[in-house]
Amino acid sequence: MLKNCFTCGKQTREYAEFPCVNCGKSVVRCKHCAKISNPYKCPSCGQDGP
């Protein structure tokens, strides 16, 4: 299944998906962005993280 990375916007099959620490909605990051700790922002509540 392809998902879009919330950080870089690329579609990928290799991703990490986890709940937002603020609102609990799913956050998706590609393997590359997770590895280099690119910041992300939850699209639902705006919470950001490394």
N, CA and C atoms as a LAMMPS dump frame, in Angstrom:
ITEM: TIMESTEP
0
ITEM: NUMBER OF ATOMS
150
ITEM: BOX BOUNDS ff ff ff
-5.0000000000000000e+02 5.0000000000000000e+02
-5.0000000000000000e+02 5.0000000000000000e+02
-5.0000000000000000e+02 5.0000000000000000e+02
ITEM: ATOMS id mol type element x y z
1 1 1 N 0.836 -1.179 0
2 1 2 C 0 0 0
3 1 3 C 0.882 1.244 0
4 2 1 N 0.591 2.195 -0.852
5 2 2 C 1.327 3.452 -0.921
6 2 3 C 0.687 4.48 0.005
7 3 1 N 1.529 5.22 0.695
8 3 2 C 1.065 6.328 1.532
9 3 3 C 1.965 7.524 1.266
10 4 1 N 1.428 8.72 1.496
11 4 2 C 2.2 9.95 1.318
12 4 3 C 2.873 10.335 2.622
13 5 1 N 4.156 10.663 2.531
14 5 2 C 4.918 11.144 3.68
15 5 3 C 4.442 12.555 4.031
16 6 1 N 4.174 12.8 5.309
17 6 2 C 3.712 14.122 5.744
18 6 3 C 4.834 15.157 5.689
19 7 1 N 6.092 14.702 5.653
20 7 2 C 7.218 15.628 5.623
21 7 3 C 7.578 16.043 4.204
22 8 1 N 7.848 15.067 3.337
23 8 2 C 8.313 15.389 1.986
24 8 3 C 7.23 15.25 0.915
25 9 1 N 6.127 14.598 1.24
26 9 2 C 5.016 14.462 0.302
27 9 3 C 5.146 13.327 -0.698
28 10 1 N 6.249 12.604 -0.673
29 10 2 C 6.445 11.508 -1.624
30 10 3 C 5.601 10.306 -1.239
31 11 1 N 5.154 9.575 -2.275
32 11 2 C 4.461 8.319 -2.038
33 11 3 C 5.489 7.229 -1.799
34 12 1 N 5.23 6.366 -0.822
35 12 2 C 6.186 5.325 -0.489
36 12 3 C 5.481 4.099 0.061
37 13 1 N 6.14 2.971 -0.081
38 13 2 C 5.673 1.729 0.531
39 13 3 C 6.384 1.491 1.859
40 14 1 N 7.52 2.149 2.05
41 14 2 C 8.311 2.008 3.273
42 14 3 C 8.109 3.252 4.127
43 15 1 N 7.307 3.109 5.17
44 15 2 C 6.955 4.258 5.994
45 15 3 C 6.754 3.846 7.443
46 16 1 N 6.773 4.841 8.301
47 16 2 C 6.414 4.662 9.708
48 16 3 C 5.089 5.385 9.913
49 17 1 N 4.163 4.735 10.595
50 17 2 C 2.866 5.35 10.886
51 17 3 C 2.64 5.26 12.386
52 18 1 N 2.308 6.38 12.99
53 18 2 C 2.144 6.428 14.434
54 18 3 C 1.11 7.492 14.785
55 19 1 N 0.519 7.413 15.981
56 19 2 C -0.48 8.41 16.367
57 19 3 C 0.175 9.726 16.786
58 20 1 N -0.461 10.819 16.447
59 20 2 C -0.02 12.145 16.884
60 20 3 C -0.083 12.19 18.408
61 21 1 N 0.939 12.763 19.031
62 21 2 C 0.975 12.835 20.496
63 21 3 C -0.087 13.785 21.058
64 22 1 N -0.608 14.672 20.22
65 22 2 C -1.59 15.645 20.682
66 22 3 C -3.034 15.189 20.439
67 23 1 N -3.343 14.757 19.201
68 23 2 C -4.738 14.445 18.863
69 23 3 C -5.004 12.968 18.584
70 24 1 N -3.957 12.161 18.389
71 24 2 C -4.136 10.734 18.161
72 24 3 C -4.357 10.322 16.719
73 25 1 N -4.469 11.277 15.789
74 25 2 C -4.633 10.935 14.373
75 25 3 C -3.327 10.353 13.843
76 26 1 N -3.414 9.556 12.78
77 26 2 C -2.225 8.919 12.211
78 26 3 C -1.305 9.917 11.528
79 27 1 N -0.009 9.753 11.776
80 27 2 C 1.034 10.531 11.127
81 27 3 C 1.868 9.531 10.316
82 28 1 N 2.17 9.867 9.064
83 28 2 C 2.929 8.98 8.183
84 28 3 C 4.218 9.676 7.762
85 29 1 N 5.331 8.959 7.92
86 29 2 C 6.627 9.471 7.476
87 29 3 C 7.343 8.39 6.685
88 30 1 N 7.983 8.787 5.584
89 30 2 C 8.747 7.815 4.809
90 30 3 C 9.988 7.398 5.593
91 31 1 N 10.54 6.275 5.202
92 31 2 C 11.707 5.728 5.897
93 31 3 C 12.866 6.731 5.898
94 32 1 N 13.066 7.424 4.788
95 32 2 C 14.164 8.385 4.675
96 32 3 C 13.984 9.558 5.649
97 33 1 N 12.805 10.181 5.664
98 33 2 C 12.566 11.33 6.547
99 33 3 C 12.66 10.934 8.013
100 34 1 N 12.18 9.741 8.353
101 34 2 C 12.283 9.27 9.733
102 34 3 C 13.751 9.072 10.118
103 35 1 N 14.537 8.516 9.195
104 35 2 C 15.949 8.231 9.474
105 35 3 C 16.743 9.506 9.72
106 36 1 N 16.49 10.552 8.937
107 36 2 C 17.271 11.788 9.084
108 36 3 C 16.565 12.814 9.976
109 37 1 N 15.479 12.401 10.602
110 37 2 C 14.726 13.236 11.563
111 37 3 C 14.221 14.543 10.976
112 38 1 N 13.717 14.49 9.728
113 38 2 C 13.07 15.666 9.16
114 38 3 C 11.83 15.98 10.005
115 39 1 N 11.581 17.246 10.291
116 39 2 C 10.41 17.589 11.098
117 39 3 C 9.104 17.307 10.349
118 40 1 N 8.061 17.012 11.092
119 40 2 C 6.745 16.788 10.515
120 40 3 C 5.727 17.641 11.248
121 41 1 N 4.556 17.803 10.628
122 41 2 C 3.458 18.535 11.258
123 41 3 C 2.177 17.741 11.038
124 42 1 N 1.446 17.488 12.116
125 42 2 C 0.182 16.775 12.023
126 42 3 C -0.803 17.61 11.212
127 43 1 N -1.408 17.032 10.174
128 43 2 C -2.342 17.795 9.355
129 43 3 C -3.655 18.114 10.077
130 44 1 N -3.951 17.387 11.147
131 44 2 C -5.209 17.611 11.862
132 44 3 C -5.129 18.723 12.904
133 45 1 N -4.04 18.72 13.708
134 45 2 C -3.965 19.686 14.811
135 45 3 C -2.776 20.637 14.736
136 46 1 N -1.82 20.363 13.828
137 46 2 C -0.667 21.245 13.68
138 46 3 C 0.497 20.932 14.599
139 47 1 N 0.37 19.907 15.448
140 47 2 C 1.455 19.506 16.326
141 47 3 C 2.677 19.13 15.467
142 48 1 N 3.854 19.622 15.834
143 48 2 C 5.037 19.261 15.065
144 48 3 C 5.997 18.46 15.923
145 49 1 N 6.903 17.773 15.235
146 49 2 C 7.856 16.931 15.933
147 49 3 C 9.057 16.617 15.053
148 50 1 N 10.029 15.963 15.639
149 50 2 C 11.258 15.644 14.877
150 50 3 C 11.096 14.469 13.946
